[in-house]
């Protein structure tokens, strides 16, 4: 079990649909900045950012990694997307 200063443990999914989109516009870095701005509102701390730059049409859906992490860490309270 992971504990961190009594803040709600959280994860975040940063997603873009192509590697080109990941370099500009709503990049994973920009999404991370936006999520970090609201963490205090939820008294939360992100312990893992899932950066997924791929198409959702592939054989394995991008959120599977995130879901497996949450299954292994039931203490996770929030998932920011």
JOFEN-V383895 format. One line per field, one symbol per residue. ss: DSSP state (~ for helix, > for strand, _ for the rest). phi: phi as a letter, one per 40 degrees, with the letter a starting at -180 (. if undefined). burial: b if it has 9 or more other ideal C-beta (glycine too) atoms within 8 Angstrom, else e. Layout:
ss=???
phi=???
burial=???
This chain:
ss=_______>>>>>>>>>____~~~____~~~~~~~~~~~_~~~_>>>>>>>>>>_________~~~~~~~~~~_____>>>_
phi=.cbaffcccabbbbbbcacccccagccdccccdccdcbccdbfbbccabbcbbacccccbcdccccccccccbccccbbcb
burial=eeeeeeebbbbbbbbbeeeebbeeeebbebbbeebeebbeebebbbbebbebbeeeeeeeebeebbeebbeebeebebbbe
